Amino acid sequence: MSESFQDFFQLNKEIVYLNAAAWSPMPIASAQAGVDAITRRTARYWETIPSDFFDASERLRSKVATLWGTMPRNVALIPSVSYGVETAVKNLRLQPGQEILLPQDDFPSDVYPWIEAARRDGAQLNFVHRPENGDWTGAFLACISPKTALVSVPLADWTDGAYFDLKQISRRAREVGARFIVDVSQSFGVVPFSIADFDPDFLFSTGYKWQLGPYGMAYLYVADRWLDGQPLENNWINRRGSEDFSRLIEYRGEYQDGARRFDAGERSQFHLTPMAVESLSLIYELTVPAIFAHVTSLVADIYEGLQGLGFNLPPAQFLAGHMLGARHRHWPDMNPLVKRLRDRGVHVSARGSAMRIAPHLYNDRQDVARLLGILAGEIKS
Ligand SMILES: Cc1ncc(COP(=O)(O)O)c(C=O)c1O
């Protein structure tokens, strides 16, 4: 099974790419869909028809909804996670003195908008400290209090893959009446989850990391209770009846159904949308549980190998299982080691004080052996 995963990519066997948390190689079918779309716009440009603005976008919306365990009417098509977070900020008001809780070292797109929201509403933004024992869930459960009005977490820490139990954190947030916001950029496409299990108010993901898609396509979930909210933009395609181009100047106050009102202007992205559809179709066909099983088995081997080499790793029971952040006393700054690996064709990232290792479905045991072999040599020298 694992060998056949590689057939979907045009891999360079000189390179060991362990950096899906940054971005992923493009599946062959996705790249072809992009080429076909561009060819159509260059050689057969007159074929662009009004349905191109809508049909492919609806296919993409459905794919995302299916993979997230929700309905297409709850999914909006956006260009970046930042856009999704700003949409949440626009719709969620806080009272003076209330608290927004985020994890320390959170990704900046999940932090800057809430700094502005806190300033706007006179609320406080507090970070939950990175727990020494690796247990983010316990740390959040301990910090959420009656003054907490909003909790924003990822499913997996973007620097080291540490796990946040969304069901438990969501339940505690609800108990105190707090809103619950989730970023699944570092897990959508590889870690199984269903939105129905933790009922977020807003949830976002990139499309170009574990999701195998093009840059510039991101996704937003909006709970039913916010579907009459304010979109970030007043664009034409969100308005009711926008399919009828001859009547666009009959300006309308009503929006398209559900979360479509939150779609970004030019969300139809004629070249990128078919690519994203192919990428998510591949993930759907292979299934997220099968991808997760493959990736976690590689990460388990990497974990064991790194432990043997004296790396400092988060406790395995507090990891989501698909990626790792490894620290080592020899390298308080991981950049030199990451560069040495890259010079030898092995691609990982330095994030904070950790070396982040993020295999995906196209990696295999030979890749693991090459990584560990080079690291063993570096430690001896
Ligand atoms: C957790 C997380 N969220 C979001 C992003 C990307 O944010 P944006 O789409 O705003 O560029 C990244 C990129 O590394 C990320 O790791």
The ligand as a MOL file (V3000), in Angstrom:
LIG
                    3D

  0  0  0     0  0            999 V3000
M  V30 BEGIN CTAB
M  V30 COUNTS 16 16 0 0 0
M  V30 BEGIN ATOM
M  V30 1 C -1.0080 26.5480 11.8460 0
M  V30 2 C -0.8990 27.3880 10.6140 0
M  V30 3 N -1.9340 28.1680 10.2540 0
M  V30 4 C -1.8820 28.9370 9.1590 0
M  V30 5 C -0.7720 28.9620 8.3420 0
M  V30 6 C -0.7710 29.8240 7.1250 0
M  V30 7 O -1.4650 31.0260 7.3710 0
M  V30 8 P -1.9250 31.9700 6.1860 0
M  V30 9 O -2.8490 31.1610 5.3420 0
M  V30 10 O -2.5710 33.1030 6.8680 0
M  V30 11 O -0.6940 32.3420 5.4260 0
M  V30 12 C 0.3300 28.1540 8.6870 0
M  V30 13 C 1.5490 28.1700 7.8590 0
M  V30 14 O 2.5830 27.6410 8.2140 0
M  V30 15 C 0.2540 27.3550 9.8460 0
M  V30 16 O 1.2760 26.5580 10.2110 0
M  V30 END ATOM
M  V30 BEGIN BOND
M  V30 1 1 1 2
M  V30 2 1 2 3
M  V30 3 2 2 15
M  V30 4 2 3 4
M  V30 5 1 4 5
M  V30 6 1 5 6
M  V30 7 2 5 12
M  V30 8 1 6 7
M  V30 9 1 7 8
M  V30 10 2 8 9
M  V30 11 1 8 10
M  V30 12 1 8 11
M  V30 13 1 12 13
M  V30 14 1 12 15
M  V30 15 2 13 14
M  V30 16 1 15 16
M  V30 END BOND
M  V30 END CTAB
M  END
